[in-house]
């Protein structure tokens, strides 16, 4: 979802960025660049997930992430 959103914005506003680079790598079958962009987008997604979890805890302190026994 992050990849398609950045690709759409880059195409609409004629920007050169990571989304367009990844798309062109797929079209040209440039595997190292394709896996590099996949890695970067996956890393960004994981970091945003961590930030959202920490934000949940800041907004509502009752939320904790401690392990519970069944």
mmCIF file as Biopython writes it, N, C-alpha, C and O atoms, coordinates in Angstrom:
data_model
#
loop_
_atom_site.group_PDB
_atom_site.id
_atom_site.type_symbol
_atom_site.label_atom_id
_atom_site.label_alt_id
_atom_site.label_comp_id
_atom_site.label_asym_id
_atom_site.label_entity_id
_atom_site.label_seq_id
_atom_site.pdbx_PDB_ins_code
_atom_site.Cartn_x
_atom_site.Cartn_y
_atom_site.Cartn_z
_atom_site.occupancy
_atom_site.B_iso_or_equiv
_atom_site.auth_seq_id
_atom_site.auth_asym_id
_atom_site.pdbx_PDB_model_num
ATOM 1   N N  . UNK A ? 1  ? 0.829  -1.178  0.000   1.0 0.0 1  A 1 
ATOM 2   C CA . UNK A ? 1  ? 0.000  0.000   0.000   1.0 0.0 1  A 1 
ATOM 3   C C  . UNK A ? 1  ? 0.885  1.258   0.000   1.0 0.0 1  A 1 
ATOM 4   O O  . UNK A ? 1  ? 0.598  2.232   -0.695  1.0 0.0 1  A 1 
ATOM 5   N N  . UNK A ? 2  ? 1.943  1.216   0.777   1.0 0.0 2  A 1 
ATOM 6   C CA . UNK A ? 2  ? 2.863  2.350   0.822   1.0 0.0 2  A 1 
ATOM 7   C C  . UNK A ? 2  ? 3.541  2.543   -0.527  1.0 0.0 2  A 1 
ATOM 8   O O  . UNK A ? 2  ? 3.732  3.672   -0.980  1.0 0.0 2  A 1 
ATOM 9   N N  . UNK A ? 3  ? 3.902  1.435   -1.164  1.0 0.0 3  A 1 
ATOM 10  C CA . UNK A ? 3  ? 4.565  1.499   -2.468  1.0 0.0 3  A 1 
ATOM 11  C C  . UNK A ? 3  ? 3.644  2.092   -3.522  1.0 0.0 3  A 1 
ATOM 12  O O  . UNK A ? 3  ? 4.067  2.963   -4.283  1.0 0.0 3  A 1 
ATOM 13  N N  . UNK A ? 4  ? 2.393  1.643   -3.586  1.0 0.0 4  A 1 
ATOM 14  C CA . UNK A ? 4  ? 1.482  2.137   -4.615  1.0 0.0 4  A 1 
ATOM 15  C C  . UNK A ? 4  ? 1.123  3.588   -4.375  1.0 0.0 4  A 1 
ATOM 16  O O  . UNK A ? 4  ? 0.939  4.343   -5.330  1.0 0.0 4  A 1 
ATOM 17  N N  . UNK A ? 5  ? 1.018  3.996   -3.115  1.0 0.0 5  A 1 
ATOM 18  C CA . UNK A ? 5  ? 0.714  5.392   -2.819  1.0 0.0 5  A 1 
ATOM 19  C C  . UNK A ? 5  ? 1.834  6.315   -3.263  1.0 0.0 5  A 1 
ATOM 20  O O  . UNK A ? 5  ? 1.578  7.364   -3.853  1.0 0.0 5  A 1 
ATOM 21  N N  . UNK A ? 6  ? 3.062  5.937   -2.987  1.0 0.0 6  A 1 
ATOM 22  C CA . UNK A ? 6  ? 4.187  6.783   -3.400  1.0 0.0 6  A 1 
ATOM 23  C C  . UNK A ? 6  ? 4.326  6.778   -4.914  1.0 0.0 6  A 1 
ATOM 24  O O  . UNK A ? 6  ? 4.659  7.807   -5.501  1.0 0.0 6  A 1 
ATOM 25  N N  . UNK A ? 7  ? 4.081  5.656   -5.551  1.0 0.0 7  A 1 
ATOM 26  C CA . UNK A ? 7  ? 4.162  5.596   -7.010  1.0 0.0 7  A 1 
ATOM 27  C C  . UNK A ? 7  ? 3.105  6.495   -7.635  1.0 0.0 7  A 1 
ATOM 28  O O  . UNK A ? 7  ? 3.399  7.208   -8.595  1.0 0.0 7  A 1 
ATOM 29  N N  . UNK A ? 8  ? 1.897  6.480   -7.121  1.0 0.0 8  A 1 
ATOM 30  C CA . UNK A ? 8  ? 0.814  7.308   -7.650  1.0 0.0 8  A 1 
ATOM 31  C C  . UNK A ? 8  ? 1.139  8.788   -7.499  1.0 0.0 8  A 1 
ATOM 32  O O  . UNK A ? 8  ? 0.947  9.559   -8.439  1.0 0.0 8  A 1 
ATOM 33  N N  . UNK A ? 9  ? 1.625  9.192   -6.341  1.0 0.0 9  A 1 
ATOM 34  C CA . UNK A ? 9  ? 1.973  10.597  -6.117  1.0 0.0 9  A 1 
ATOM 35  C C  . UNK A ? 9  ? 3.117  11.017  -7.027  1.0 0.0 9  A 1 
ATOM 36  O O  . UNK A ? 9  ? 3.103  12.122  -7.570  1.0 0.0 9  A 1 
ATOM 37  N N  . UNK A ? 10 ? 4.104  10.150  -7.198  1.0 0.0 10 A 1 
ATOM 38  C CA . UNK A ? 10 ? 5.239  10.484  -8.057  1.0 0.0 10 A 1 
ATOM 39  C C  . UNK A ? 10 ? 4.825  10.614  -9.515  1.0 0.0 10 A 1 
ATOM 40  O O  . UNK A ? 10 ? 5.359  11.461  -10.231 1.0 0.0 10 A 1 
ATOM 41  N N  . UNK A ? 11 ? 3.897  9.801   -9.963  1.0 0.0 11 A 1 
ATOM 42  C CA . UNK A ? 11 ? 3.445  9.892   -11.353 1.0 0.0 11 A 1 
ATOM 43  C C  . UNK A ? 11 ? 2.602  11.149  -11.551 1.0 0.0 11 A 1 
ATOM 44  O O  . UNK A ? 11 ? 2.756  11.833  -12.562 1.0 0.0 11 A 1 
ATOM 45  N N  . UNK A ? 12 ? 1.714  11.468  -10.605 1.0 0.0 12 A 1 
ATOM 46  C CA . UNK A ? 12 ? 0.840  12.630  -10.740 1.0 0.0 12 A 1 
ATOM 47  C C  . UNK A ? 12 ? 1.652  13.924  -10.748 1.0 0.0 12 A 1 
ATOM 48  O O  . UNK A ? 12 ? 1.403  14.803  -11.574 1.0 0.0 12 A 1 
ATOM 49  N N  . UNK A ? 13 ? 2.621  14.050  -9.836  1.0 0.0 13 A 1 
ATOM 50  C CA . UNK A ? 13 ? 3.378  15.294  -9.707  1.0 0.0 13 A 1 
ATOM 51  C C  . UNK A ? 13 ? 4.720  15.272  -10.446 1.0 0.0 13 A 1 
ATOM 52  O O  . UNK A ? 13 ? 5.536  16.175  -10.258 1.0 0.0 13 A 1 
ATOM 53  N N  . UNK A ? 14 ? 4.955  14.280  -11.262 1.0 0.0 14 A 1 
ATOM 54  C CA . UNK A ? 14 ? 6.191  14.146  -12.051 1.0 0.0 14 A 1 
ATOM 55  C C  . UNK A ? 14 ? 7.437  14.234  -11.180 1.0 0.0 14 A 1 
ATOM 56  O O  . UNK A ? 14 ? 8.354  14.999  -11.476 1.0 0.0 14 A 1 
ATOM 57  N N  . UNK A ? 15 ? 7.467  13.466  -10.127 1.0 0.0 15 A 1 
ATOM 58  C CA . UNK A ? 15 ? 8.609  13.419  -9.227  1.0 0.0 15 A 1 
ATOM 59  C C  . UNK A ? 15 ? 9.419  12.149  -9.475  1.0 0.0 15 A 1 
ATOM 60  O O  . UNK A ? 15 ? 8.872  11.127  -9.891  1.0 0.0 15 A 1 
ATOM 61  N N  . UNK A ? 16 ? 10.694 12.219  -9.222  1.0 0.0 16 A 1 
ATOM 62  C CA . UNK A ? 16 ? 11.525 11.024  -9.257  1.0 0.0 16 A 1 
ATOM 63  C C  . UNK A ? 16 ? 11.755 10.583  -7.821  1.0 0.0 16 A 1 
ATOM 64  O O  . UNK A ? 16 ? 12.298 11.334  -7.011  1.0 0.0 16 A 1 
ATOM 65  N N  . UNK A ? 17 ? 11.341 9.367   -7.512  1.0 0.0 17 A 1 
ATOM 66  C CA . UNK A ? 17 ? 11.481 8.903   -6.141  1.0 0.0 17 A 1 
ATOM 67  C C  . UNK A ? 17 ? 11.624 7.398   -6.081  1.0 0.0 17 A 1 
ATOM 68  O O  . UNK A ? 17 ? 11.848 6.733   -7.091  1.0 0.0 17 A 1 
ATOM 69  N N  . UNK A ? 18 ? 11.489 6.878   -4.876  1.0 0.0 18 A 1 
ATOM 70  C CA . UNK A ? 18 ? 11.697 5.458   -4.640  1.0 0.0 18 A 1 
ATOM 71  C C  . UNK A ? 18 ? 10.591 4.598   -5.260  1.0 0.0 18 A 1 
ATOM 72  O O  . UNK A ? 18 ? 10.860 3.484   -5.709  1.0 0.0 18 A 1 
ATOM 73  N N  . UNK A ? 19 ? 9.374  5.093   -5.290  1.0 0.0 19 A 1 
ATOM 74  C CA . UNK A ? 19 ? 8.277  4.333   -5.888  1.0 0.0 19 A 1 
ATOM 75  C C  . UNK A ? 19 ? 8.461  4.142   -7.379  1.0 0.0 19 A 1 
ATOM 76  O O  . UNK A ? 19 ? 8.282  3.042   -7.904  1.0 0.0 19 A 1 
ATOM 77  N N  . UNK A ? 20 ? 8.815  5.206   -8.048  1.0 0.0 20 A 1 
ATOM 78  C CA . UNK A ? 20 ? 9.044  5.127   -9.491  1.0 0.0 20 A 1 
ATOM 79  C C  . UNK A ? 20 ? 10.276 4.291   -9.802  1.0 0.0 20 A 1 
ATOM 80  O O  . UNK A ? 20 ? 10.298 3.551   -10.786 1.0 0.0 20 A 1 
ATOM 81  N N  . UNK A ? 21 ? 11.301 4.407   -8.965  1.0 0.0 21 A 1 
ATOM 82  C CA . UNK A ? 21 ? 12.503 3.591   -9.136  1.0 0.0 21 A 1 
ATOM 83  C C  . UNK A ? 21 ? 12.162 2.104   -9.018  1.0 0.0 21 A 1 
ATOM 84  O O  . UNK A ? 21 ? 12.625 1.290   -9.818  1.0 0.0 21 A 1 
ATOM 85  N N  . UNK A ? 22 ? 11.349 1.756   -8.016  1.0 0.0 22 A 1 
ATOM 86  C CA . UNK A ? 22 ? 10.952 0.360   -7.851  1.0 0.0 22 A 1 
ATOM 87  C C  . UNK A ? 22 ? 10.109 -0.147  -9.003  1.0 0.0 22 A 1 
ATOM 88  O O  . UNK A ? 22 ? 10.278 -1.283  -9.446  1.0 0.0 22 A 1 
ATOM 89  N N  . UNK A ? 23 ? 9.196  0.691   -9.496  1.0 0.0 23 A 1 
ATOM 90  C CA . UNK A ? 23 ? 8.357  0.292   -10.621 1.0 0.0 23 A 1 
ATOM 91  C C  . UNK A ? 23 ? 9.186  0.067   -11.877 1.0 0.0 23 A 1 
ATOM 92  O O  . UNK A ? 23 ? 8.994  -0.918  -12.590 1.0 0.0 23 A 1 
ATOM 93  N N  . UNK A ? 24 ? 10.114 0.991   -12.144 1.0 0.0 24 A 1 
ATOM 94  C CA . UNK A ? 24 ? 10.973 0.830   -13.321 1.0 0.0 24 A 1 
ATOM 95  C C  . UNK A ? 24 ? 11.884 -0.385  -13.184 1.0 0.0 24 A 1 
ATOM 96  O O  . UNK A ? 24 ? 12.212 -1.027  -14.181 1.0 0.0 24 A 1 
ATOM 97  N N  . UNK A ? 25 ? 12.292 -0.704  -11.966 1.0 0.0 25 A 1 
ATOM 98  C CA . UNK A ? 25 ? 13.116 -1.895  -11.747 1.0 0.0 25 A 1 
ATOM 99  C C  . UNK A ? 25 ? 12.320 -3.160  -12.037 1.0 0.0 25 A 1 
ATOM 100 O O  . UNK A ? 25 ? 12.866 -4.127  -12.568 1.0 0.0 25 A 1 
ATOM 101 N N  . UNK A ? 26 ? 11.042 -3.164  -11.695 1.0 0.0 26 A 1 
ATOM 102 C CA . UNK A ? 26 ? 10.191 -4.330  -11.980 1.0 0.0 26 A 1 
ATOM 103 C C  . UNK A ? 26 ? 10.020 -4.482  -13.481 1.0 0.0 26 A 1 
ATOM 104 O O  . UNK A ? 26 ? 10.112 -5.590  -14.009 1.0 0.0 26 A 1 
ATOM 105 N N  . UNK A ? 27 ? 9.771  -3.377  -14.171 1.0 0.0 27 A 1 
ATOM 106 C CA . UNK A ? 27 ? 9.572  -3.432  -15.622 1.0 0.0 27 A 1 
ATOM 107 C C  . UNK A ? 27 ? 10.843 -3.903  -16.333 1.0 0.0 27 A 1 
ATOM 108 O O  . UNK A ? 27 ? 10.774 -4.683  -17.283 1.0 0.0 27 A 1 
ATOM 109 N N  . UNK A ? 28 ? 12.002 -3.426  -15.869 1.0 0.0 28 A 1 
ATOM 110 C CA . UNK A ? 28 ? 13.280 -3.780  -16.509 1.0 0.0 28 A 1 
ATOM 111 C C  . UNK A ? 28 ? 13.905 -5.051  -15.933 1.0 0.0 28 A 1 
ATOM 112 O O  . UNK A ? 28 ? 14.976 -5.465  -16.378 1.0 0.0 28 A 1 
ATOM 113 N N  . UNK A ? 29 ? 13.259 -5.670  -14.960 1.0 0.0 29 A 1 
ATOM 114 C CA . UNK A ? 29 ? 13.740 -6.881  -14.292 1.0 0.0 29 A 1 
ATOM 115 C C  . UNK A ? 29 ? 15.127 -6.685  -13.676 1.0 0.0 29 A 1 
ATOM 116 O O  . UNK A ? 29 ? 16.017 -7.523  -13.815 1.0 0.0 29 A 1 
ATOM 117 N N  . UNK A ? 30 ? 15.276 -5.560  -12.997 1.0 0.0 30 A 1 
ATOM 118 C CA . UNK A ? 30 ? 16.516 -5.246  -12.288 1.0 0.0 30 A 1 
ATOM 119 C C  . UNK A ? 30 ? 16.336 -5.715  -10.838 1.0 0.0 30 A 1 
ATOM 120 O O  . UNK A ? 30 ? 15.872 -4.961  -9.983  1.0 0.0 30 A 1 
ATOM 121 N N  . UNK A ? 31 ? 16.708 -6.959  -10.583 1.0 0.0 31 A 1 
ATOM 122 C CA . UNK A ? 31 ? 16.398 -7.594  -9.304  1.0 0.0 31 A 1 
ATOM 123 C C  . UNK A ? 31 ? 17.076 -6.945  -8.091  1.0 0.0 31 A 1 
ATOM 124 O O  . UNK A ? 31 ? 16.419 -6.799  -7.061  1.0 0.0 31 A 1 
ATOM 125 N N  . UNK A ? 32 ? 18.344 -6.552  -8.155  1.0 0.0 32 A 1 
ATOM 126 C CA . UNK A ? 32 ? 18.930 -5.919  -6.964  1.0 0.0 32 A 1 
ATOM 127 C C  . UNK A ? 32 ? 18.224 -4.622  -6.563  1.0 0.0 32 A 1 
ATOM 128 O O  . UNK A ? 32 ? 18.010 -4.379  -5.375  1.0 0.0 32 A 1 
ATOM 129 N N  . UNK A ? 33 ? 17.863 -3.795  -7.536  1.0 0.0 33 A 1 
ATOM 130 C CA . UNK A ? 33 ? 17.154 -2.552  -7.223  1.0 0.0 33 A 1 
ATOM 131 C C  . UNK A ? 33 ? 15.748 -2.865  -6.723  1.0 0.0 33 A 1 
ATOM 132 O O  . UNK A ? 33 ? 15.253 -2.211  -5.804  1.0 0.0 33 A 1 
ATOM 133 N N  . UNK A ? 34 ? 15.107 -3.858  -7.324  1.0 0.0 34 A 1 
ATOM 134 C CA . UNK A ? 34 ? 13.762 -4.236  -6.915  1.0 0.0 34 A 1 
ATOM 135 C C  . UNK A ? 34 ? 13.755 -4.718  -5.463  1.0 0.0 34 A 1 
ATOM 136 O O  . UNK A ? 34 ? 12.891 -4.316  -4.683  1.0 0.0 34 A 1 
ATOM 137 N N  . UNK A ? 35 ? 14.706 -5.572  -5.097  1.0 0.0 35 A 1 
ATOM 138 C CA . UNK A ? 35 ? 14.760 -6.061  -3.719  1.0 0.0 35 A 1 
ATOM 139 C C  . UNK A ? 35 ? 15.191 -4.963  -2.753  1.0 0.0 35 A 1 
ATOM 140 O O  . UNK A ? 35 ? 14.780 -4.963  -1.592  1.0 0.0 35 A 1 
ATOM 141 N N  . UNK A ? 36 ? 16.011 -4.036  -3.218  1.0 0.0 36 A 1 
ATOM 142 C CA . UNK A ? 36 ? 16.409 -2.906  -2.377  1.0 0.0 36 A 1 
ATOM 143 C C  . UNK A ? 36 ? 15.228 -2.009  -2.041  1.0 0.0 36 A 1 
ATOM 144 O O  . UNK A ? 36 ? 15.066 -1.599  -0.892  1.0 0.0 36 A 1 
ATOM 145 N N  . UNK A ? 37 ? 14.405 -1.703  -3.033  1.0 0.0 37 A 1 
ATOM 146 C CA . UNK A ? 37 ? 13.226 -0.871  -2.761  1.0 0.0 37 A 1 
ATOM 147 C C  . UNK A ? 37 ? 12.228 -1.623  -1.893  1.0 0.0 37 A 1 
ATOM 148 O O  . UNK A ? 37 ? 11.587 -1.022  -1.031  1.0 0.0 37 A 1 
ATOM 149 N N  . UNK A ? 38 ? 12.087 -2.927  -2.106  1.0 0.0 38 A 1 
ATOM 150 C CA . UNK A ? 38 ? 11.205 -3.730  -1.258  1.0 0.0 38 A 1 
ATOM 151 C C  . UNK A ? 38 ? 11.687 -3.709  0.186   1.0 0.0 38 A 1 
ATOM 152 O O  . UNK A ? 38 ? 10.880 -3.609  1.110   1.0 0.0 38 A 1 
ATOM 153 N N  . UNK A ? 39 ? 13.007 -3.804  0.385   1.0 0.0 39 A 1 
ATOM 154 C CA . UNK A ? 39 ? 13.582 -3.755  1.717   1.0 0.0 39 A 1 
ATOM 155 C C  . UNK A ? 39 ? 13.308 -2.414  2.385   1.0 0.0 39 A 1 
ATOM 156 O O  . UNK A ? 39 ? 12.912 -2.365  3.550   1.0 0.0 39 A 1 
ATOM 157 N N  . UNK A ? 40 ? 13.518 -1.331  1.653   1.0 0.0 40 A 1 
ATOM 158 C CA . UNK A ? 40 ? 13.311 0.006   2.229   1.0 0.0 40 A 1 
ATOM 159 C C  . UNK A ? 40 ? 11.849 0.220   2.587   1.0 0.0 40 A 1 
ATOM 160 O O  . UNK A ? 40 ? 11.546 0.731   3.665   1.0 0.0 40 A 1 
ATOM 161 N N  . UNK A ? 41 ? 10.935 -0.164  1.694   1.0 0.0 41 A 1 
ATOM 162 C CA . UNK A ? 41 ? 9.511  0.005   1.994   1.0 0.0 41 A 1 
ATOM 163 C C  . UNK A ? 41 ? 9.073  -0.884  3.153   1.0 0.0 41 A 1 
ATOM 164 O O  . UNK A ? 41 ? 8.231  -0.474  3.952   1.0 0.0 41 A 1 
ATOM 165 N N  . UNK A ? 42 ? 9.619  -2.076  3.262   1.0 0.0 42 A 1 
ATOM 166 C CA . UNK A ? 42 ? 9.296  -2.956  4.397   1.0 0.0 42 A 1 
ATOM 167 C C  . UNK A ? 42 ? 9.811  -2.363  5.701   1.0 0.0 42 A 1 
ATOM 168 O O  . UNK A ? 42 ? 9.123  -2.409  6.721   1.0 0.0 42 A 1 
ATOM 169 N N  . UNK A ? 43 ? 11.005 -1.814  5.673   1.0 0.0 43 A 1 
ATOM 170 C CA . UNK A ? 43 ? 11.577 -1.185  6.856   1.0 0.0 43 A 1 
ATOM 171 C C  . UNK A ? 43 ? 10.754 0.029   7.283   1.0 0.0 43 A 1 
ATOM 172 O O  . UNK A ? 43 ? 10.510 0.224   8.474   1.0 0.0 43 A 1 
ATOM 173 N N  . UNK A ? 44 ? 10.329 0.835   6.331   1.0 0.0 44 A 1 
ATOM 174 C CA . UNK A ? 44 ? 9.486  1.989   6.641   1.0 0.0 44 A 1 
ATOM 175 C C  . UNK A ? 44 ? 8.157  1.533   7.244   1.0 0.0 44 A 1 
ATOM 176 O O  . UNK A ? 44 ? 7.674  2.128   8.208   1.0 0.0 44 A 1 
ATOM 177 N N  . UNK A ? 45 ? 7.568  0.478   6.680   1.0 0.0 45 A 1 
ATOM 178 C CA . UNK A ? 45 ? 6.313  -0.045  7.217   1.0 0.0 45 A 1 
ATOM 179 C C  . UNK A ? 45 ? 6.450  -0.546  8.642   1.0 0.0 45 A 1 
ATOM 180 O O  . UNK A ? 45 ? 5.576  -0.298  9.474   1.0 0.0 45 A 1 
ATOM 181 N N  . UNK A ? 46 ? 7.554  -1.260  8.940   1.0 0.0 46 A 1 
ATOM 182 C CA . UNK A ? 46 ? 7.783  -1.744  10.300  1.0 0.0 46 A 1 
ATOM 183 C C  . UNK A ? 46 ? 7.996  -0.598  11.277  1.0 0.0 46 A 1 
ATOM 184 O O  . UNK A ? 46 ? 7.479  -0.634  12.394  1.0 0.0 46 A 1 
ATOM 185 N N  . UNK A ? 47 ? 8.746  0.414   10.875  1.0 0.0 47 A 1 
ATOM 186 C CA . UNK A ? 47 ? 8.973  1.566   11.748  1.0 0.0 47 A 1 
ATOM 187 C C  . UNK A ? 47 ? 7.679  2.335   12.010  1.0 0.0 47 A 1 
ATOM 188 O O  . UNK A ? 47 ? 7.443  2.786   13.131  1.0 0.0 47 A 1 
ATOM 189 N N  . UNK A ? 48 ? 6.841  2.488   10.988  1.0 0.0 48 A 1 
ATOM 190 C CA . UNK A ? 48 ? 5.566  3.169   11.185  1.0 0.0 48 A 1 
ATOM 191 C C  . UNK A ? 48 ? 4.639  2.363   12.095  1.0 0.0 48 A 1 
ATOM 192 O O  . UNK A ? 48 ? 3.871  2.943   12.862  1.0 0.0 48 A 1 
ATOM 193 N N  . UNK A ? 49 ? 4.705  1.046   12.019  1.0 0.0 49 A 1 
ATOM 194 C CA . UNK A ? 49 ? 3.916  0.194   12.909  1.0 0.0 49 A 1 
ATOM 195 C C  . UNK A ? 49 ? 4.375  0.361   14.352  1.0 0.0 49 A 1 
ATOM 196 O O  . UNK A ? 49 ? 3.547  0.421   15.261  1.0 0.0 49 A 1 
ATOM 197 N N  . UNK A ? 50 ? 5.674  0.435   14.571  1.0 0.0 50 A 1 
ATOM 198 C CA . UNK A ? 50 ? 6.208  0.660   15.909  1.0 0.0 50 A 1 
ATOM 199 C C  . UNK A ? 50 ? 5.797  2.027   16.443  1.0 0.0 50 A 1 
ATOM 200 O O  . UNK A ? 50 ? 5.413  2.147   17.606  1.0 0.0 50 A 1 
ATOM 201 N N  . UNK A ? 51 ? 5.873  3.046   15.616  1.0 0.0 51 A 1 
ATOM 202 C CA . UNK A ? 51 ? 5.472  4.396   16.035  1.0 0.0 51 A 1 
ATOM 203 C C  . UNK A ? 51 ? 3.990  4.437   16.381  1.0 0.0 51 A 1 
ATOM 204 O O  . UNK A ? 51 ? 3.599  5.092   17.347  1.0 0.0 51 A 1 
ATOM 205 N N  . UNK A ? 52 ? 3.165  3.746   15.604  1.0 0.0 52 A 1 
ATOM 206 C CA . UNK A ? 52 ? 1.729  3.736   15.907  1.0 0.0 52 A 1 
ATOM 207 C C  . UNK A ? 52 ? 1.446  3.025   17.225  1.0 0.0 52 A 1 
ATOM 208 O O  . UNK A ? 52 ? 0.576  3.462   17.978  1.0 0.0 52 A 1 
ATOM 209 N N  . UNK A ? 53 ? 2.162  1.936   17.521  1.0 0.0 53 A 1 
ATOM 210 C CA . UNK A ? 53 ? 1.975  1.250   18.805  1.0 0.0 53 A 1 
ATOM 211 C C  . UNK A ? 53 ? 2.388  2.141   19.977  1.0 0.0 53 A 1 
ATOM 212 O O  . UNK A ? 53 ? 1.704  2.180   21.000  1.0 0.0 53 A 1 
ATOM 213 N N  . UNK A ? 54 ? 3.491  2.846   19.831  1.0 0.0 54 A 1 
ATOM 214 C CA . UNK A ? 54 ? 3.929  3.746   20.893  1.0 0.0 54 A 1 
ATOM 215 C C  . UNK A ? 54 ? 2.971  4.920   21.062  1.0 0.0 54 A 1 
ATOM 216 O O  . UNK A ? 54 ? 2.756  5.396   22.177  1.0 0.0 54 A 1 
ATOM 217 N N  . UNK A ? 55 ? 2.404  5.380   19.970  1.0 0.0 55 A 1 
ATOM 218 C CA . UNK A ? 55 ? 1.430  6.467   20.041  1.0 0.0 55 A 1 
ATOM 219 C C  . UNK A ? 55 ? 0.159  6.008   20.740  1.0 0.0 55 A 1 
ATOM 220 O O  . UNK A ? 55 ? -0.429 6.770   21.506  1.0 0.0 55 A 1 
ATOM 221 N N  . UNK A ? 56 ? -0.278 4.766   20.489  1.0 0.0 56 A 1 
ATOM 222 C CA . UNK A ? 56 ? -1.434 4.223   21.204  1.0 0.0 56 A 1 
ATOM 223 C C  . UNK A ? 56 ? -1.206 4.271   22.704  1.0 0.0 56 A 1 
ATOM 224 O O  . UNK A ? 56 ? -2.102 4.634   23.466  1.0 0.0 56 A 1 
ATOM 225 N N  . UNK A ? 57 ? -0.007 3.906   23.121  1.0 0.0 57 A 1 
ATOM 226 C CA . UNK A ? 57 ? 0.308  3.891   24.547  1.0 0.0 57 A 1 
ATOM 227 C C  . UNK A ? 57 ? 0.345  5.309   25.128  1.0 0.0 57 A 1 
ATOM 228 O O  . UNK A ? 57 ? -0.056 5.516   26.273  1.0 0.0 57 A 1 
ATOM 229 N N  . UNK A ? 58 ? 0.816  6.273   24.358  1.0 0.0 58 A 1 
ATOM 230 C CA . UNK A ? 58 ? 0.842  7.648   24.840  1.0 0.0 58 A 1 
ATOM 231 C C  . UNK A ? 58 ? -0.554 8.244   24.943  1.0 0.0 58 A 1 
ATOM 232 O O  . UNK A ? 58 ? -0.842 8.991   25.877  1.0 0.0 58 A 1 
ATOM 233 N N  . UNK A ? 59 ? -1.421 7.919   23.990  1.0 0.0 59 A 1 
ATOM 234 C CA . UNK A ? 59 ? -2.775 8.463   23.983  1.0 0.0 59 A 1 
ATOM 235 C C  . UNK A ? 59 ? -3.617 7.842   25.087  1.0 0.0 59 A 1 
ATOM 236 O O  . UNK A ? 59 ? -4.361 8.547   25.768  1.0 0.0 59 A 1 
ATOM 237 N N  . UNK A ? 60 ? -3.510 6.534   25.271  1.0 0.0 60 A 1 
ATOM 238 C CA . UNK A ? 60 ? -4.287 5.831   26.289  1.0 0.0 60 A 1 
ATOM 239 C C  . UNK A ? 60 ? -3.338 4.983   27.132  1.0 0.0 60 A 1 
ATOM 240 O O  . UNK A ? 60 ? -2.946 3.894   26.711  1.0 0.0 60 A 1 
ATOM 241 N N  . UNK A ? 61 ? -2.963 5.469   28.319  1.0 0.0 61 A 1 
ATOM 242 C CA . UNK A ? 61 ? -1.988 4.743   29.146  1.0 0.0 61 A 1 
ATOM 243 C C  . UNK A ? 61 ? -2.479 3.384   29.635  1.0 0.0 61 A 1 
ATOM 244 O O  . UNK A ? 61 ? -1.678 2.580   30.112  1.0 0.0 61 A 1 
ATOM 245 N N  . UNK A ? 62 ? -3.773 3.113   29.528  1.0 0.0 62 A 1 
ATOM 246 C CA . UNK A ? 62 ? -4.277 1.797   29.946  1.0 0.0 62 A 1 
ATOM 247 C C  . UNK A ? 62 ? -3.816 0.691   29.010  1.0 0.0 62 A 1 
ATOM 248 O O  . UNK A ? 62 ? -3.819 -0.482  29.384  1.0 0.0 62 A 1 
ATOM 249 N N  . UNK A ? 63 ? -3.423 1.053   27.808  1.0 0.0 63 A 1 
ATOM 250 C CA . UNK A ? 63 ? -2.933 0.062   26.851  1.0 0.0 63 A 1 
ATOM 251 C C  . UNK A ? 63 ? -1.506 -0.283  27.220  1.0 0.0 63 A 1 
ATOM 252 O O  . UNK A ? 63 ? -0.644 0.592   27.298  1.0 0.0 63 A 1 
ATOM 253 N N  . UNK A ? 64 ? -1.259 -1.571  27.448  1.0 0.0 64 A 1 
ATOM 254 C CA . UNK A ? 64 ? 0.105  -2.024  27.681  1.0 0.0 64 A 1 
ATOM 255 C C  . UNK A ? 64 ? 0.355  -3.244  26.805  1.0 0.0 64 A 1 
ATOM 256 O O  . UNK A ? 64 ? -0.579 -3.901  26.346  1.0 0.0 64 A 1 
ATOM 257 N N  . UNK A ? 65 ? 1.588  -3.523  26.590  1.0 0.0 65 A 1 
ATOM 258 C CA . UNK A ? 65 ? 1.961  -4.602  25.682  1.0 0.0 65 A 1 
ATOM 259 C C  . UNK A ? 65 ? 2.654  -5.728  26.429  1.0 0.0 65 A 1 
ATOM 260 O O  . UNK A ? 65 ? 3.466  -6.456  25.860  1.0 0.0 65 A 1 
ATOM 261 N N  . UNK A ? 66 ? 2.332  -5.864  27.691  1.0 0.0 66 A 1 
ATOM 262 C CA . UNK A ? 66 ? 2.930  -6.935  28.507  1.0 0.0 66 A 1 
ATOM 263 C C  . UNK A ? 66 ? 2.269  -8.267  28.147  1.0 0.0 66 A 1 
ATOM 264 O O  . UNK A ? 66 ? 1.095  -8.320  27.781  1.0 0.0 66 A 1 
ATOM 265 N N  . UNK A ? 67 ? 3.046  -9.326  28.260  1.0 0.0 67 A 1 
ATOM 266 C CA . UNK A ? 67 ? 2.516  -10.659 27.963  1.0 0.0 67 A 1 
ATOM 267 C C  . UNK A ? 67 ? 1.582  -11.093 29.082  1.0 0.0 67 A 1 
ATOM 268 O O  . UNK A ? 67 ? 1.897  -10.925 30.260  1.0 0.0 67 A 1 
ATOM 269 N N  . UNK A ? 68 ? 0.470  -11.635 28.727  1.0 0.0 68 A 1 
ATOM 270 C CA . UNK A ? 68 ? -0.524 -12.093 29.699  1.0 0.0 68 A 1 
ATOM 271 C C  . UNK A ? 68 ? -0.619 -13.617 29.622  1.0 0.0 68 A 1 
ATOM 272 O O  . UNK A ? 68 ? -0.490 -14.204 28.547  1.0 0.0 68 A 1 
ATOM 273 N N  . UNK A ? 69 ? -0.842 -14.237 30.758  1.0 0.0 69 A 1 
ATOM 274 C CA . UNK A ? 69 ? -1.059 -15.687 30.756  1.0 0.0 69 A 1 
ATOM 275 C C  . UNK A ? 69 ? -2.542 -15.956 30.658  1.0 0.0 69 A 1 
ATOM 276 O O  . UNK A ? 69 ? -3.359 -15.319 31.323  1.0 0.0 69 A 1 
ATOM 277 N N  . UNK A ? 70 ? -2.874 -16.930 29.801  1.0 0.0 70 A 1 
ATOM 278 C CA . UNK A ? 70 ? -4.216 -17.273 29.429  1.0 0.0 70 A 1 
ATOM 279 C C  . UNK A ? 70 ? -5.167 -17.501 30.476  1.0 0.0 70 A 1 
ATOM 280 O O  . UNK A ? 70 ? -6.330 -17.799 30.200  1.0 0.0 70 A 1 
#
